[in-house]
């Protein structure tokens, strides 16, 4: 059974750096095709993809946030860490991490998020 | 970036109704289109991947269709637990993008 759980501060001040940790179980991030992504959702708004790290350490970022984001993995600890610098009140959102399977029975091995964490709400306020 | 536009933005329907939600991409995404369901206060749940493949455990009343630019999510007979917000997502090219969501409400 695959599970993911996000952890980190619930409140950060403007200009501070946010560090979120996704701790997972039930899969290995060294297995071919597997990845972990981060997606956020401001209150009452739509989902926004942030970043995705793959088993081979390839990393993709949202272009609009790329300068502020860093995603890393610690395979031995089963963790993925997302850092976002220079936080602003508009970054207030629920942040989710999600599993990207590497073995879907379709061609092209698409970026799909099949299992999600429960999410963690982050408020940016002074 | 590929823009994903869902229609309608909200929809009222009754239990037992057949409902179709549309997602249009700003350029072709071939079949790299996924659908998620989200209930209030909960994480999204994958329903359909690669345009029409039903995720394991998802009821067969959900179906996906389309390719290229235009896609649909159809619920053949609405059940009370289906009232939620639905999102499409393309993974044809980075950055991954989501639609703005379609809120399905009880009439």
Interface residues (C-beta under 8 A of the other chain):
Chain A: X37 X39 X46 X47 X48 X49 X52 X60 X61 X62 X63 X96 X98 X104 X105 X106 X108 X110 X111 X112 X113 X114 X115 X116 X117 X118 X119
Chain B: X1 X31 X32 X34 X36 X38 X43 X44 X45 X46 X49 X50 X53 X55 X87 X89 X91 X94 X95 X96 X97 X98 X99 X100 X101
